[in-house]
Amino acid sequence: MVAEVIIQSNAKELNKTFDYNVPDSLENTIKIGSRVLVPFGNMKTLEDGFVIGLKQSSEYKLKDISSVQENYIDENKIMIAEWMSNRYFCNIADCLKLMLPPGKRTKILTNRIKEKKQLYVTLKKDKEEIEKDIENKKIKADKQIRVLNFLCDNEGAFVTEIEVFTDTTKAVIDNLEKKGYVEIAEKRIERNPFIHKVTTKSSKKELTVEQQNAYDKINDAMKEQLFSEFLIYGVTGSGKTEIYLQLIENCLKNDKSSIMLVPEISLTPQTVDRFIARFGEDKIAVLHSKLSIGEKYDQWNKIERGEAKIIIGPRSAIFAPVNNLGLIVIDEEHDSSYKSETTPKYSAKEVARYIARQNNICLVLGSATPDIETYFKAEKQEINLLELKNRANNSKLPDVKVVDLREEILSGNKSMISRELHNEIETNLKNKKQTILFLNRRGFSTFIMCRDCGYTVKCKNCDITLTYHLNTNKLKCHYCGFETNAVTICPECKSNNIRYFGTGTQKLEAEINKMFPTAKTIRMDVDTVSKKNSHEEILDRFKNENIDILIGTQMVVKGHHFPNVTLVGVIAADGSLNIDDFRANEKTFQILTQVAGRAGREQEKGRVIIQTYNPDNFSIECSKEQNYDLFYETEIKLRKQLKYPPFCDIITIGISSEDEKTTIETIKKLHTYLKKKIKTDNIGVILYSPLPAPIDKIKNKYRWRMIIKCKFGEDIVKFINGMLEEYNKYKKNNTKISIALNPSNMS
């Protein structure tokens, strides 16, 4: 018997099968989907691989498979991986890795960790730097390489987990710490993500007429056991979650499982609590990045054993090993985090659609501000549209007022808070009501400049200004993590006329504390929720400790319900308008509408103040009116006129290298090849000239890109794959190529 094996590698030239002989001793063990160890090339070590086909003979002289590790992946998952590889121009092995349990080893963690704290290991060096050091033989020891590869895949792990999953000892990790590759520190452990939850049981609510209509239509389709796709387009607070809960309950009654995808930022304790209160924690598995490797591993096993029938998680949860799948729900389907920005650059919505078709089940998308492309499909009746126009508890949508910051400056008010917002906060404090202030920039100041010579302090690794953080008195790069001490003297002209410009959440917090010294404030951004459970602790304090004002970034407006919040202030609505992205208007409208939805969710009507320098921008005007239909009509005309999605597909091709000359030469060669191919093969695409990426240097890598507008299909797949073959002929070791289909972030 001969096995067709895909080697676990991200090298483009290895994205094909290699034939291996199956020894007699393994014939009864090996199956399609088996994970195997095989000799490869001239390497002395064995390579990981996946069996994706079996046949009786081969024309080549074959090596034997060394061992079979486990049957991790079923044939359906292999089909998904092959489809993804073709669509997203990535290796099949990269896609299959998404479908493995955390840690990717079969050995079960039998020793439950009892200590309150355990040694935790994180990488000190960048993933690409580590891969380069392994390639250049700076690290030769097999065990050290295993540990580093494991940490590259998992971001960080407890020492006990690393020992089990990589079959090494702490001495190996200690050696890596001495060499400067890893950092070891104590970290609190908790293997059960629900261990501290005390949730009262909740029963299902009576649905409104609109909710019942949506529920009935989806439920009828579920009974037919055929693929159907629905978009629940409902205003904020319209009760979309209650519909999801009742559909999931139906699945449970029929002994079927459900996957509920939620953006990572919305995967709050409140969201999970609502499901536990309805179904109990035994039936639920949660997968998200804040869990330790051990917790993820245990949740994965709970799903695989069929104990968990409801899987809640971000985009990666779509690959969970679910038995008897009956429903997929994608909440806040417009959220950009459903599109991966790292290889494989897949869209969770597209993968979910493929899986739903494969299983003949329903896919339900929900949003108050649907993605333009999704709503366009609904208009064309490719997706069934279900509308919820009213809030479920009959509460009114908030009153929204737009404040022109240009007029504030003319009147002499140079603070971050307009007079209107100041008065509203004051009123709320008097009435013992709560306020949320939203600013989508963390840190104290967004850039530092010398007023004498114009020098701005930039990251030494990236072409990006450093952000000042007051609490640590440090300048930080939000791209690579580089930190340095705050400057008081200009490094260029030695002047002390250094000015800190821009506003971040820390600066806003300081200003609010000055304006309202008796008010209790709390801040929530990436810096304050970096520790495990800190997100939950901040929200609990806001809910239960009479906190008056919550200040934060996008995470303050996702997945929360605070009955006492009657005022929301948007400090700078222009932030998302000024990005180099054709979706800038859409992103602005979505975030403003979602922010406004946090106010007045009970009987008292909420108020929203939006501060902006562009009050006449149509996305701001439409969000003021909470009018998605008007926004969609305006935006879709612009998209059609400018040939942007949904009227075309966009492919970005990026080249990065530590050498700027190599980067430019490589992308220009590829551009010349594509231009020639378009002409000779008469391919209907628009190819733009290569340019530096909007941020043209990140982590010491120079970045250039070119953009293609096309109608995606097999001819385009062939066109791009031909370019990849050309690239492989002359690529240099330190050069990376990145291809993205319809990226959510154009920077």
Phi, psi and omega in degrees: 000144181240134178255136174266116190244134171263125179282138180283093182206150177262008176290125184302324183289348179261011180277061178202166182273149174238135182279136176227144175285136176264113179300153180307323184293341183252358186300325181278348184263323189283140178217167170296130183103349179296145172261128189231159170253130184223150170287141183221127179058221180263007182292142179278331180276158178275147181254147174286144176205170179236136176276117180245005176193153177230140178212174186273331185209169179214152180277352184260162170280125192249150170269159180275147167293134183281312180201158175254126183273307182188156174272084183281320197239128180275173186295328178298319180294324178296320177299319178298314181298319180294320178296316179297317181301319181290319185281322188253011175053050180227171180285145176302320181299323178297323179287318180297327179300328179295339186261003178270155176293153178307135182094333175059022175236155186273343186295123185276142178284097184277331181276101175296136185277121186262336183293151177290329180231148177224159177286129184241138186244130175231158179283141174261339181253158179291146182306315182295324179295320179295313179302322179293318180296323178293316180298321182273010176064023174290331172243121184247331186295126183302318182294320178295320178297319179299316181296314182295319177298319179298315181290326176299323180284330192242006176069318179187159181198159174286150180306316181299323179291317180298317180301317182286311186287335182248000178056049178231184179240170180296333180301323179296317181293320178301319179297320179293327177294318179299325181279356177086014181272328184228164175236135179247127179214162178282142178215140179293143182239148179201104188285331180264113183294345180259008194303326184262005186276130172237107186235129177284148182292138176239148179254165184290147183267155175288131183279148173288172180301316180297315180298316182298320179298315179296314181300314183299317182295319180289318181298320177299318179294324179296324180295329182287342180055043174233156180295130173216147178236135182233145170244115172269106180259105184224141180302161179301133180083014183276356175091033178297320183298322180297324176296315179303314183300317183287328175292319178295321177300320177298318178301314181301318180300330180264015179059036177247157181261161179226146171248128179243106179271135181224140176303142182311317183294336180266355184280066185270163175305323179300318180298310182294319180304321183297323179286320179295319180298328182274320190243350184082150187286339182298327184272356189247139170236137179242132178237118173203170192291339182282349178284148174289167178302318180297318178297315179299318181298316180294320179295319179300314180296323178299322178290313184297325179285350180085008179286319179270122181256348181236117182250122180244131180180176176283198189304324184294340181293345179295341181263006181299148185280067188281137175265137172054058183291133182239344185197141170236129177241134174240104180277150183049054189298344180284348190295134184291342182290349176287351176254121181287138177258001175241158181295133355285136185273068186266159171259120180298329178294317180292320178295318179299320179297318179296316181293320179297319177296317181300325184258001183053055180230177180271141170246123182244122176254144179222141177190150170274341181224073187304148172306137182306316181295324179293314182294326177299318177296322179295320177298324180276005178064025171279339176232141177283122182266128177235123186253140172239103188269347184237152175290145189294326183263019180065010176289151184274151172295150186290159170279128182247130178237135178258128179252127179277110183291340176296321179290326177299316180295317179299329180276000177097002179268106182255010180279173180285343186251121178291163179299319180300312181293322178302313181296320181293320178297317180301315179299316180299318180298318179297323183271007179059035176255161184259155183231140171246129175248125187249128175215117188274042173221125177267172182094182183263310177228146187271341170201160184237130184224144172277124184282349179273313185247353178085006180296133174247143183278116182245160176294139180288342181258339188228154177273066185210142180288149179277149180257135180275131176246113187296317187297331179252354184055041183237155169259132187229142173267124182276005177259313184245352178089000179302138180231146173211163181292150178297146182258145174241343178241135180293124180295339183272302187252000178067014176287153175260013181274060181268132181237137178262113184257164175082171182226135175236180184297326179295318180293320178299316179301316180297319181292319179296319179297329177286316183291320184233073187298336181270349182284144175269121182242157176214145183246140177226111174210185183303325183289328183268349181245022183290334179275153181298139178071357181293328177302310181296318182297318180296315180295320178298319179296318180296324183282322193246349188248026178056036174288133184275319188227125174256123181249133180186181178268200187305331184294343180285345185252007186251123169070022182243151175226108180242104185301332186269001178277116180242355180224132173235129177246126175261114189287318182216095184285350186277346186310310184278350177283331188262034178256153183278075187203132180295346179268011185304315180296317181297314181297322179295311180301315183298311184292321180293320179293319179294319179298313181301329181293349179281344187267136172061053182272359174252214187283330180282131182291137181272164175234143179230130175246120178253117178265131184204156171265356183232061185296340183271355179298134188296330180291327177285319178298317181291324179290329175299318180276356185053043188247090180293320184301316179293319178300313182300313181302318181290314184292320184293328176295317178297316181299318182295316181298321185263004180055060174244162177309139015270011183271000173199173169252149179245131174242126174255136177242116183246142174238134177225147180197157176288343180254118185298319181299317179298317179303310183294315180300316183296312184290328178291324176297316180295320179297317178298317179299312182296318181301316180295318182296320179300318182289312184289323183261001179054053182271129184277077177225163170252120181250123179265152180294150178292143180219160172300143177298156180310320169249103194272004174209121177224132179052047178065016179249127174280136188235126172234157179209160170228156186240139176239132170255132186202178166252110189295134178189187183299327179295325179287322177302314180297319180300312182287320179297325175298320177296321179296321177297319178297316180300319182295339181290324187231012182295149177258158187306321186267012181260137178239141174248142181225126181239130180229132175265121180048059181296147180279341181234115184274003180270000000 
